[in-house]
């Protein structure tokens, strides 16, 4: 599963705080669904691309 979320850590991202998530928040929420973090891609200027794998 892949989450693409606006970066809460970057105050320059012109999105309301309600619509942003930190990488830590994303990882915490994914744990509830038995997803293991695989990697984070940081090439987009405003978003995190956080990749998870289903826990076996």
C-alpha positions, 0 to 999 in steps of 0.5 A, spaced: 500 500 500 502 506 498 500 513 502 501 519 498 500 525 503 502 532 504 508 534 508 506 536 515 513 537 517 514 543 511 511 549 513 512 552 506 507 547 503 501 551 501 496 546 504 491 547 510 494 543 516 488 539 516 490 536 510 497 534 511 500 528 515 507 527 518 511 521 516 511 519 523 503 519 523 502 515 516 507 510 519 503 510 526 496 509 522 499 504 518 501 499 524 493 498 525 492 495 519 498 490 520 502 494 514 510 494 515 513 500 512 518 498 506 521 505 504 519 512 503 520 516 497 522 523 498 523 526 491 516 530 490 517 537 493 510 537 497 508 530 498 511 524 502 510 517 498 510 512 504 510 504 501 508 499 506 507 491 505 502 487 508 505 483 514 505 476 513 
